Amino acid sequence: MKEKSCHVMRGVTAHILILAVLLFPLSTFAHGPSKVSLSYDTGSQTLAVTIKHNVSNPGSHFIDRVIVSKNGEEVLTQTYTSQPDVLPFTYTYEVPAAAGDTFAVKAECNKFGSRKAKLTVAE
């Protein structure tokens, strides 16, 4: 009896796993960026957003949007139709800022997922 109960549980677990893959295919085959890091050059007033998003086909699975906020207010949204095939890659944006300003950046994958990063401009 104990052996039959264990066999039934394995079957139920397998069915649940198959159902999850069928219902959530994007989450099993796509992913958001694994890392986003920021740096700011006060001389050139340039924000550098470095993104690690390892994909096999950057023309069909890519970071499609980068949203930049400064001090809680959205100041820039940049959209893309592919991503560089070199990892990590860096996008730069001219955004005026002063010491103490805080940037929040969100990088979004066109398939599934996103990642955020924050940076306070140094004195």
Long-range contacts (C-beta under 8 A, 24 or more apart in sequence): 26-111, 26-112, 27-112, 29-111, 30-61, 30-109, 30-111, 30-112, 30-113, 31-109, 31-111, 31-112, 31-113, 32-107, 32-108, 32-109, 32-112, 32-113, 32-114, 32-115, 33-63, 33-107, 33-109, 33-113, 33-114, 33-115, 34-115, 35-88, 35-115, 36-105, 36-107, 36-115, 36-116, 36-117, 37-117, 38-103, 38-105, 38-117, 38-118, 38-119, 39-119, 40-97, 40-103, 40-119, 40-121, 40-122, 42-97, 42-99, 42-121, 42-122, 44-94, 45-94, 45-95, 45-96, 45-97, 46-92, 46-93, 46-94, 46-95, 47-92, 47-93, 47-94, 47-95, 47-97, 47-103, 47-105, 47-119, 48-90, 48-91, 48-92, 49-90, 49-91, 49-92, 49-93, 49-105, 49-107, 49-117, 50-88, 50-89, 50-90, 51-83, 51-88, 51-89, 51-90, 51-91, 51-107, 52-87, 52-88, 53-83, 53-87, 53-107, 53-109, 54-87, 55-83, 58-82, 58-83, 58-84, 58-85, 61-109, 61-110, 61-111, 62-109, 62-110, 63-107, 63-108, 63-109, 63-110, 64-108, 64-109, 64-110, 65-106, 65-107, 65-108, 66-91, 66-105, 66-106, 66-107, 66-108, 67-105, 67-106, 67-108, 68-93, 68-95, 68-103, 68-104, 68-105, 69-103, 69-104, 69-105, 70-95, 70-97, 70-101, 70-102, 70-103, 70-104, 71-101, 71-102, 72-102, 72-104, 97-121, 99-123
